[in-house]
Amino acid sequence: MKDTSAVMDSSDAQRKKIAVIGGGLVGSLNACFLAKRNFQVDVYEAREDLRVAKLARGRSINLALSYRGRQALKAIGLEDQIVSQGIPMRARMIHSLSGKKTAIPYGTKSQYILSISRENLNKDLLTAVEKYPNAKVHFGHRLLKCTPEEGVITVLGSNKVPTDVTCDLIVGCDGAYSTVRSHLMKKPRFDYSQQYIPHGYMELTIPPKNGDHAMEPNYLHIWPRNTFMMIALPNTNKSFTCTLFMPFEEFEKLLTGSDVLDFFQKYFMDSIPLIGEQALMQEFFLLPAQPMISVKCSSFHLKSRCMLMGDAAHAIVPFFGQGMNAGFEDCLVFDELMDKFNNDLSVCLPEFSRFRIPDDHAISDLSMYNYIEMRAHVNSRWFIFQKNIERCLHAIMPSTFIPLYTMVTFSRIRYHEAVLRWRWQKKVINNGLFFFGTLIAIGSTYLLTHYMLPRPLDYLRRPWNWITYFQNTDMFHSNSLEPLEQNPSFISR
């Protein structure tokens, strides 16, 4: 039974202080959700304000906004504003080694994902936070220490003097290398694992051509090359953000501009005129290849005083386009729990961990799987055949057969339930293909036996017919002593 003494009314909620660590995408969105509930929200961001910074630091890789993220933005009234800045992408455009291009739709004609600028989205979310009178963003404030049991954090601001801040709830939204999480890792029964994949990524730019996009803008362009891959997402300024993924040892082999050019001529020839030879050789060496990490932990909370969201709880590799969307859905799920349990933090935090951990671990595994699919399978005829079967079955039975990508990207079916359903569907499809394949083989054998070959069993019958024939002639009768010349019927035969 729920302890009603811990339930807060509106005036009590306004007095509760919440410290959000990290002013990135998930931190700023979460601050909006919490401020909307009349909490006193303070966001502590180590970087300077992106909106006034002369040089933005951090990742600039484009993002793919899909249904889960859009629903979270909708809940705080920002969906229309953000969507209007994105570019719809309705399919993958696969660039083969020969230069041939093949489009693979993401879903139905009405379904698409949006290419969004990370920097612009972050700026809009920070501006949204500051519109709430009970919320404040403290830029240039780095978290030094976190004591969640006491509700105390120590931050270092521009004055270089450590300051202790007391709050009722600490929310760690400070990314894959979370300082808040590092303090929780010291607590008993906190599970944590991380994995660096052997591949790194590097960003390149495809500039506009004649004032327009150099390629089809409503596609996510993919160059799959088995052990490495390149993708390109369209920008509103008519350029493409192009990202090269491959093992670090491959990056380390490319030491000069000519090495880079030779490499691209071998594997990405059709991209060279799009990027430009000189730009490619220069841009490749501007920054080193960046690592990609996958993080899992459990649980996402400590009592009713501290919790983790976004990459701080579940950093994932970017190959399903769900990193931001999963983080945004974290915020939405917690907000829905706050509605359900009337802002009772002592109930909402453990319920959030119980509900969300299976889903975030599932999307982490799916992201790893999708990297293999994108770089090694999307160009195969078998892969395209399977996708066509899935689309066909989905069209015939839309509520029974739903492709994995559709479940993940265009619905809010829980991630772990999508995985279970996907495995069941694969089993049904594979069994069905085996069954129909067997029927076809049997049917083909039958037709071949009875219609294609001229009386094939005659060859088996002939020895018996010969014996029967000779038995029916007088040739081997015991009482027949006629000479052969007296049996003209036999001779004529």
N, C-alpha and C positions, 0 to 999 in steps of 0.2 A: 504494500500500500504506500502511496506517495506521501512524503512528509510535507504537509501543507504549510508548516511554519517556515519552510525555506522558500516558498513561492513569493515572488516580488510583485507588488502592484506597480503602477506606472510611476508614482512619485519615488518609490524605493529604487526602481530601475534607474531613474535619473541620477541617483546618488551613487550608484555603483560605478567604480572606475575600472576601465579595461585598457590594458596596454597592448597594442598590436606591434609586434617587432617585425619590421620590414614593410616598406612602402612600395613594393613591387605590385604586380598585377593582382595576386591573391590578397595581399595585405590591404591594399587600398579598397578592393571590392568588399572585403570582409568588414572593413571599417565603416563602409556605407551601410551594410546590413545592421551592424551593432548600433551605430548612431541613430538609425531609423527607429530602433527600439528604445531610444531615450537614455541609453547608457552614456556616461562620460568617456569618450574615446580619445586616447592619445596614441598617435602612430609615430614610431621612432625609426627613422631611415638613416642609414650610415652615409649614403651618397648625398650630394647636393641636389637641389631641386632641378629635375629634368627640364622644366619649362623655362628656366633661365640660364641653364648651364651652356657654356660656349661649346663644349665638346662632350657629347653624351658618351658615358662609359657603359660597358656591359654588352650583352648580346643584342644583336640587331636582326637576328634571323626572323623572317616573317612567320606569322602564326596562322593556323587554320581554325577559324571559329566555326563551331558546329552547334547542333541543337542544344546540348547540355549547357554550353557556355551562354548561348542566347537566352535560355530560360532564366539563368541566374541574372543576366543583365536586365531582362524584362522585369524581374521582381523588384529592382530598384529604379525602374523607369529609364534605363539607358539603352535598351535594345535598338530602338529606331535610330538613335544618334550614331551608334557604333556601326550598325549594319550599313548605313548610308555611306560610310567611308570605306567599305570593303569591296572587293571584286569577286563576284560569284565564280566558282570553279565547279563545273558540272561533270568532269571526267578526268581520268588520267590520260595524258598523251604520252605514249611509249615511243621513244626514239631508239630504233634498233641500230646495231653496229653498221649496217649497210646504209643507214640514213632514212629507212622507211619509218613512217609514223602510223601508229594505231591508237585509236581512242577507245578507252574502256570506261563506260559510264559508272558513276558512283552509285546511282540508284535510278529512280524514275526521272522523267523529264522535269518534274517540279522540284527535285531534290538537288541541293548543291551545298558546298561549303564555301566559306568566305576567306579570302586572303586579306589579312589584317596586319598593319604595321604595329609591332610591339611597342615602339616608342610613343606613337600617337595614342594608342590605347591606354598606356600607362599615364600619359599626361591628362587624358580625359577623366580617368578614374580619380586621380589626385584632385583635380578641380571639383569633381563631384563630392569628394570627402569634405572639402573645405566649405561647401555650401551648407553643411550642417553646423549650427551654432554650438553644438555640444561635442564637436570633433576638432582635433588640431593635429597637424602634421609637423613633426620636429625633424627637420633635415639636418644632416651632419651630426647625428647623434648615434654613436656606436654602442651596442650592448657589451658591457664588460663582464657582468656577473648576473646570474639569475638564481634566486632562492625561492622556488615556487611554493614551498610549504608555508613560508611566511608572507608570500605575496609581495616580494621586494625584488626590484631590478636595479642594477647600477649601470648608468649610462655616462658616456663621455661626450660632451658637446664641444662646440667651437672654443669655449673658454678653457678647455683642457683640464677641467676640474671634475673628477668623478662625482656623480650625483645619485643619491639613492631615491628611488621613487616607489611608493607603496600603492598597490592596486588590488582589486578583488579578483581579477582574472588576467593571466598572461597568455597571449595568443602568439605562438611562434609561426610567422609567415616569412621567415628569413632564408628561404631557399635550400638548395641541396646540401650546402655546408653550414646548416643551421647552428647558431650558437645556443639557442634555446634547447634544441635536441641534444647537444653535447652535454648539457647539464642533466637532462633526463636520463641519459645513458648511464649515469653514475648511480641511478636508483635501482634497487632490487627488482628483478623480474621484468626488466625492460629489454626486449629483444631487438636486435639491430643487425642488419647486414647491408653491405654495399658491394657493387660490382662495377668495375670499369670495363667496358667492352673494348676490344682491341682496335676499334676504329675511332678515328677522330674526324672532325669536320672543319671545313674552311669555306668562307663566303667569298663569292665573286659577284660581279654585276654584269648583266646584259643591258646595255643602254638602249634608249628609244631609237627607232630607225625612221627617218623622215617624219618625225613628230608623232609617231605612233608606236605601238608595241611591235617589237621585232618578231614575235611569234604570236600564235593564237592566244588571246588574253584569258579566255574562260576555261583554261585547263591548268592542271598541275602537271608540268612537264617532267618526265622521268627518263633518265638514261641508265637502264639497268645493265651492269657489266659483271655479274656473278659475284666477284669478291669486293667490288666497290660500286658506287652509284653516284649520280648527280641528279638533283632536282632543282626546279626553278618555279618560283611563285611570282605572279604579276603584282606590280605596284601601281598606285594611282598616278604616279608621275610618268607612266608608260615604260618604265624599266622593269626588269625582273631581278629579284634576289635569287641568286644561284648558289646552291650549297653542294660542295663536293664531299662525299663520305668515302673513306677508305682506310685500311690499316695504317698505323703510324709508320711502320717500316717502309711502306710504299711512298708516303710523304717524304721520308728521310732520303730516299733514293734520288729525289728531284732537287738537284743542287744549283742548277743554273737555269737561265731563261730558255736556253735551247733544249735542256732536258724537259722542261715543262711543255714546250711546244711539241716536241717529239711524242711525249706521252699523250697529249690531247689529239694529235694527228692519228695516233693509233687507236684510241678508245672513244674520243668524243669529237670526231672530225667536223661534224656539222655544227658544233657549237663555236668553233674558232671564229668564223666570220661574224657570228652574233656578238661575241665578247670583244673581238679585235686582238690581233697578235700582240701588239705592244702593250695594250692594257692587261692582257692575260699574263704576260711575263712579268709585269710590274706588280700587279695586284696580288699575285700568288705569294709574293715574299713580304707583303706588308705586315701580316700577322702570322704567327705559327699556327698549326692545326690545333684545335681545341678538343679536350677530352669530353667523353660522354659517360655519365655515371647513372647507375640504377640503385635506388635506395629503398629498402623496406624496413619498417620498424613496427613494433607493437608493445604497448598500445599507443594511441594518439593523445592520451591525456594523463594527468596526474591529479587524482582526487577531483576537487571542483575548483582548482586554482590555476591550472595550466593545461594548454592543449596545442596541438600541432595541426597545420593545414598546408595544403599545396605541396611544393617540393620538399619542404621541411619534413613532411610526413611520408612522402612517396615520390621521390624524384624518379622520372622514367625517361627512357630514350625517346626521341621524337618521331618515331616511325609510324605511329598510328595517328599522329596529329591530335593527341588527347591530353597532353601535359597541362596546358592552360584550361582546357574544358573540364578535366577531372578536378583541378584546383578550384575552378569556379563552382562546380557542382558540390564540392565540400562545403562551400559557404552557403549554398542553397539548402543542402541537406540539414546543416546545423540550424539554419533559420526555420526550417519546417519543424524540426524537433523543438525549438524554442516555442513555436506556436502550440505544438501538441502538449508540451509539459509546462506551459505558462511561465516561461523564463526561469525555470528551476535549474540552475547550473549543476547542482549536485546530481540531478537525474540526466540532464542533457549531455554532459561530457562523457560519462561511461556509455550512454546509449549511442553517442556518435562513434566512439571507438568500436563498439560491438557491431554496429550497422555498416560502418564504412570500410573497415580494414579488409574484409573479403573482396570488396569491389576494387579498392585501390591496388591490392596485390594482383588481382586478375588483370587489370589494364596494364600493369607493369609487365606481366608475362606476355600478354598479347602484343605489346609494343616490341618486345624482343622477337616474337614470332614474325611480326609484319616486316621487320627489316630483312629477314631471309626471303620472305615472299616478294618484296618490292625489288630486291636486287637480283634475284635468281629465278623467279618463277613467272613474273608478269609477262614475259616475252614468249612463254611456251604455249603451244597450241592446246595442250592438256589443261593448263590454267584457264585459258580463255573459254574452252569448252565447258569446264566446271562452272565458271561464272555465268555462262549462258543458261545452263541447266538451272542454277539457283534463281536467276531472274525469271525464267519460265515458270518454275514451281511457285515462286512468290506471286506472279501475276495470276496463276490459277487458284492458289490457296494463300491469300495474303496474310491471314492470321495464323496459319499453321507453319508455313515455311518463310522465314525471314533471313536473308543473308546476314552473315556476321557483321559486315561493314555497315549495313543498314541499322542493325540493332545498336551498334556502338555509336554511330555518328548521327543518326536521324531519329533517335528515340531516347527515352530515359529508362529503358530496361536496365536493371542493375547489371553492372559489368560481369559479376561472377555468374549471374543467371544467363547472361548472353553466351558466356563460354560453355556452360552446361548444355544450353539449347543448341548451340553450334555443333558440339560434339555429337549430340543425338542426330541432328540433321545430316551430318557427314556420314554417320553410320547408315542411316536410312538410304541416302543417295548411293553410297558405295554398294550396299546390298542390292538396291534396285538395279544399278548398272550391271552387277554380277549376274543377277537373275535374268535380265533381258539379254545380256551377252550370251548366257548359257542357252536361252531359248533360240536366239539367232543361230548359234553354232549348231544346235540340234536340227533346227529347221533347214539350215543350209545343207547339212549332211544328208538329210532325208531327200531334199530336192535333187541334190547331186546324184544320189544313189538311184532314184527312180525315174528321173527325167533326162539328166544330162548325159549319162553313159548308156550306150546301146546294149540293152539286155545284159548287164554285167554278171548276172548269176548263171548265164548260159555256160560260162567257162567252168563253173563248178559242177554243172549238171552233166557236161559232156562225157566224162569217164563212165558214169553210170549208164548214160544213153548208149555208149558204145557196147557195154556188156549186155545190156538189154537187147540191142540190135543183133549181136552175134548169137545170143541165145535163141532168138526168133528165126534165125536162118537155118537151112538144112546142113550148113557147112560143118557144124560141130555135133550133128546128131550121130549117135553111136551106130545106128543101123543104116546109115547112108554111106554106100560104097561107090556112088556114081563118080566117074572121073570129072574133072573140072570142065573139060570141053563139052560135057553133056549138060552143063548147067549154064546156059548162055545168059540167063537173067543175072547171075552173079558177076559174069565177066562184064556185062554191060554197065554194071554199077562201077 
